[in-house]
Amino acid sequence: MKLRNVVTGTLALTLLFFAGCSGEGDGGKGAGAGAGDPLAVANQFMDLYYHKANIKEAAALAIPEMAEKILAAPGAPAGDASKEKDAGQEISYTLKEKSQEGVHSYALYTIVIPRKDAEPIYKTAALFVDQPKEGGAWKITLFDEKTQSTPHEETTRR
């Protein structure tokens, strides 16, 4: 009787473990990076790139050609993010527009980078997230960041 309870409990725990490792419901992090929702991939990219200043992990969410451009970009936010966090300020971003058609997705974000003794820096970031292979992982295929002169400039797709 006790052996049956142990086997049943072990089986249940094993199933729970594998369900947790599948990558579902974790926002595209871990083993399931890029799986599921393209907006989750875009949000994960923005968090890694702007909040955590982890350019390498952010670039890992992109196709190889785009990853090279992300890694080579001058003025990556790593310096801004670490300086502002030390000062108790944090870069913020807001999703302004999104769309998805089949295996193609688009997200537009506005970004505010506060500065201690100066006006904040305002930017927009456009992300194209595509699913290159049917049923494959969603990947960043375009990342375009632009600096804006004011926070109220129109930020629409061109």
N, C-alpha and C positions, 0 to 999 in steps of 0.2 A: 504493500500500500504506500509506504513512504517513498520507495523508488519511483513509483509512477508519478507522484507529486514533484519529485526532483526533475524527472525527465520533462514533464509538462511545463514546469517553471523555466527550465533551461531553454526549451523550445520557444516559449513566449518571449523570453529576454533576447534570444537570438534574432527573432523576427523584428522586435522593436529596434535592436541595434542596426540591422540592415535597412530598416525603414528610415532611420535617422541618417544613415550614410548615403542615401540615394541622391541627396542634393535638392530634393523637393522641399519647398517651403522655407529655404534658408536665404532667399534673395539672390540666388545664383552664386553663393560663396562655397568654398570647399570643393569637394569632388565633383559637384555638379555645376561648376562655373560656366556660365554661358548658356545653361540649359533653361528651358521654360520661357520666361517673360523677357522680351527685349528691353522694356522699361527698367526692369530690375538690373539688367546688365549696365544700362546707361547710368542708373543711380549708383551702382557699385563703382563704376569708373569715376564718377564725380567725387564720391567719398574718398576713394584712394588718391586721386590726383590732387584735390583741393584740401580736404580735411586732414588726411594722413600724410600728404606729400610723399607718397610711395609711388614714384613714377614707374619703377620696374613692374610692380604688380598691376598698375593701371594699364601699362602697355601690353601686358600678357592677355588682356581682354580684347585686344585688337588683332586684325589680320597682320601677317608679318610685315607687309609694306608700310602699313600705318604705324605699327609698333616702332619701326625704325625712325619714322618722323617724330613720333612722340618722344622717344629717348634722346633724339638729337636736337630737339627744340631749345633755343636759347631762352633764358628767362622763365624756366619752369617754376611752378609755384612753390617748390620745396623750400626755398629761402623765405618767401613771404609767409608761408604757413607756419614755419617753425618760429619766426620772429614774432608774429602776431599772437601765437599761442602763448609764448613766454610773457607777452605783455597783457595777457588775459583777454585778448580779442580773438575772434575766430572768423575765418572766411565763411561767408554764407552764400548759398545758391538756391534758386527757386526755379522749378519747372514752369515755363511759360507756355509752351506749345508742344504737342505730341501728335503723332499719327502713325498708323500701321496699315500696310496693305500687303497681305500675304507674307512673304519672307523679307520684306523691307520695312524698316521702322525709322522714325525721325524724332529727335527730342531737342528742344531749344531751352537753354537755361540762361538766367541772368545771374550774375555773380557780383558780390560786393566784397572788396578786400579792404578792411579798415586799416588806417595808418595812425600811429600814435599822435604825431604833431602835424598832420596834413589832411587834406580832403581824401576820402576813400577813393579807391580805384574801382571803376565800374567796367564790367566785361560781359560779353555774351559768349556762350559756347554752343555750337551746333554739333550734334552727334548723329551720325547715320549708323544704325545697328541692323545688320543683315544676317541672314542665316545662309551661309554660302553653300552648304550641302543640305539636301532635304532631310529633316529630322536631326540635323547636327546642331552644334552649339551656336548661339547668337554671338556675333563678333562686331566690334567697332570697326567700320570700314571708312569712316571719315570723322575727324575731329578738327573743327575750325573755331578758333578763339579770336575774338576781336575786342579791343579796348574801346569803350564808349566815353564820350566827354561828359555826359550827364547821366543820372539814373533814369531819366524819363524819355530817352531816345526810343523811338519805335523799334521793336525787336521782332521783325517778321522774317520769314523765309524769303530768300531772293532767288 
